[in-house]
């Protein structure tokens, strides 16, 4: 069963997932350096010790897992939006149906006009054949049956 979201809820969910992505990517980039500010002078950098590197590695793995979850959530959101658009876009569906109906009516009118012309031509040919068959003069009227 599909859950129906309002536009505000979808925007809120989208913003939340994008914020999670940005925060985790920022954390990964910040933790990827092998040097940290020195305790004595913040303008100088000193190498990180193994313990700090191991801690940051664990945090980076957690951040990567959060990124994967956010991406899966965004893909689900995209799928829901596509499904909602396909199923609930009545304006587009009505416009398409109206355009098809107008096309069919136009073709019907053209076909009727063509059939009327063919009928007139057939009536003229039939009259000419009857005149030739009964050898009537052109200005004499046909007898009615």
C-alpha positions, 0 to 999 in steps of 0.5 A: 500500500502506497503512502500518500505524502503532501508536498510539504512532507515531501519537501521536509523529507528531502531537506532532511536527507540532503542535510544528512548527506552534507553533514556526513560528507563534511565529516568524512572530508574533515576526518580524512586528514592525517594532521590535526591542530597542535594543542600548544599552537592552533596555527601549527599542525601535528600528525595524528596518533594511531588511536585518533586515526582509529576513532576517526576511521570508525566514525567515517564508516558510520558516516558512510553507512548513513550516506548509503541509508540517505541515498536509499531513502532519496531513491525511494522518495524519487520512486514515490514521486514518479509513481504519484506523478504517473497515477495522479497527474489528472491535468496531464491525463485530461489534456492528453485525452482531449488532444487525442479526442480532437485528433480523432474528431478532425480525422472523422471530419476529413473522412466524412468530407472525403466520403461525401466527395466520393459519393458525389463522384459516384453519383455523377459517374452512375448518371453518366453510365445510365445515360450511356446505357439508355442512350438518353440525351444529356438534358433529358431527366432520368425516370424514377423507379 
